[in-house]
């Protein structure tokens, strides 16, 4: 007889099954539901990337790549980082590496930086992997409450920094709120973390989905990388190009940290999927602006429908909105989301992303017709 309780690590008890999957399972009993729960774009991978992936497979580029990524991709990322972050990697003090999804970069950073007893500050509400980096590394996760405007500012982070703080995780454009910090806010956070000797991890996986009003004067996503080099930027290809299943991201940061992350990659993920690395080498020159504009219009549809009915911080990027459940309904986020299943609509309870269960997340990465139907059902319940 196997004694599971004895065999399983104590950290398994600290990790719950993802609430997103649970909401999805509940929705699975619905026939043709209006699914506003999915955290990925609804557009297909651009043909140029599909063709490049198929060509790579046919050209037998199916073996391991170098741990840090295939040379062509790594070089194109160095160029991209120079243009977009203003980081010159040729001096040797900064570097980039290819990772197995943005999640891969987060886990490698946690392994390389966090010991039991260390503290890592994360936003609340947050992307579901951040709190689990605690049990994975033994570190303590310190939530930074960013209700009700969802801006994780230096003023909110500062009082949480102790001598045990090793890392602050910032996410802009944000999941689940769509909030984008501006350049001044980025500068203040970068300065605070550098002055206090804490590594800032900037998760910029939704960088491409930064809507017009929130872009910086270069027309791009504001990033703390413009104000400091003592930080780790992680980005991905999955959301930007609709290839979440290809598991591809990258990290850029100080070489001393990238070197240690590479060590752990070598003994865990080994390398990111080879055909996907070949496929995205030219991705940054693919024009995705029509999709970004279409998502900005979908954002407008959501705001127009829901903001008269409840508190809604206007999303400035990503493809999520995080409205409050109207207090008059007297429902938690979980009860509200369950009640929406009766209307054939799947949304995710705020409690999945937060210590509070007062809001719900909508992903509006669906076609306009389905979004309009979903919003109509939400409006009817919320009014
Ligand atoms: N960071 C954030 C904020 C996310 O929302 C996600 C995916 N939902 C990830 C990281 C992980 O992305 P990937 O699929 O590239 O691992």
Boltz pocket constraint, residues with backbone or C-beta under 6 A from the ligand:
constraints:
  - pocket:
      binder: B
      contacts: [[A, 39], [A, 100], [A, 101], [A, 102], [A, 103], [A, 104], [A, 127], [A, 171], [A, 173], [A, 174], [A, 175], [A, 203], [A, 205], [A, 236], [A, 237], [A, 238], [A, 244], [A, 247], [A, 248], [A, 249]]
      max_distance: 6.0
